[in-house]
Amino acid sequence: MPILKKYLSLVKFSHTIFALPFALIGFALAVLYSGQYTFDWRTLLLMLACMVTARNAAMAFNRYLDRRFDAKNPRTAMREVPAGVISPKSALTFTIINALLFVTATYFINPLCFYLSPIAIFVVLFYSYTKRFTALCHIVLGVGLALAPIGAYLTITGKFDPVPLFFSFIVLTWVSGFDIIYALQDEEFDRDHQLNSIPAALGKKNALMVSNVLHVISAALIIGVGFYAAFHWIYWIGAAIVLSLLVYQHTLVKPNDLSKVNLAFGTTNGIISMVFAIFTIADLLLN
C-alpha cells in the first residue's frame, strides 16, 4: 500500500467532509455576511491547511492512543496501527508534525488565531482521552469539530461574532448526536472494557433518545440562525433538506437493528454538511 494511502486511511480523510463545509460557511460569513472584509486566496488556503492538519493530528493521535483497545475490538482490529500497517511511533510522529504545521499556519493568518492555536490543538487531542473517564466524550468531539466555523471566521476577521457561533453550536449538537449513533456499535465492548460512552452508560434505546434530543437542538439552532441572520429563501430550502435528513437518519437505526449505522453515520451526515454549506453559501452570494 502506498505510504500516502496508508496515512489517508489512518486519519479517515474522507470524513473531513463533516467539518470542512462548515469551515467554508464560517469563511463565507466573514467575507459575504459581514460586508467588511474581502476574499483572499492566501487566507483561504491557510484556513484549509489548518483544517486538514488539525484533523490529521486529532485522528492520528486517537489511533495511537486507542491502539490496544482497537486491537481487542473485532470492529476496529484491522485499523492501521493495530494491524501493523503503521507503527505506533509513526502515528505519534505524524500527530506531532501535523500539530506543528497547524500552529505554523495560524502564525501566518493573524495574531489571535496564533495565540488560540494551542487551545484548539489541546481540545482536538484531548478528546481521545475522554472515553477513559466520561460518557460525555461525544460532546467533547462535538466541541472539537465546532471550532471549524468560528475558527474559519476568525481567520478573516480576527474577532468573535454571534452568527458563526450559531453555526458552531449547530456543529456541536449535530456531531455529538451522530457520534452517539456510531457508538451504538461498541456498547457491549465499551462496557466490558470500562470505556465510557452514552450507549454504554444508558443502553441503546436511551442513547438514541439522547441523540434525538441533540438533533432537535440542532434543528432549533438551524431555524434560529436563519431568522437571526435574516437569511433568504435559498438558505431555507437547504435548511428544510437538512432537517429532513436529520429525521431520516433516526429512522435508519433501531436499538435492535444496527445494520444501517454506517448509512446513518457516514452517508447521511456527509450529505447534510455538503447540502447545508452549498445552500448557505449560495444564499450569501446571491442575496
Secondary structure, 3 states (H helix, E strand, C coil): CCHHHHHHHHCCHHHHHHCHHHHHHHHHHHHHHCCCCCCCHHHHHHHHHHHHHHHHHHHHHHHHHCHHHHHHCCCCCCCCCCCCCCCHHHHHHHHHHHHHHHHHHHHCCCHHHHHHHHHHHHHHHHHHHHCCCCCCHHHHHHHHHHHHHHHHHHHHHCCCCHHHHHHHHHHHHHHHHHHHHHHHHHHHHHHHCCCCCHHHHHHHHHHHHHHHHHHHHHHHHHHHHHHHCCCCHHHHHHHHHHHHHHHHHHHHCECCECCCHHHHHHHHHHHHHHHHHHHHHHHHHHC
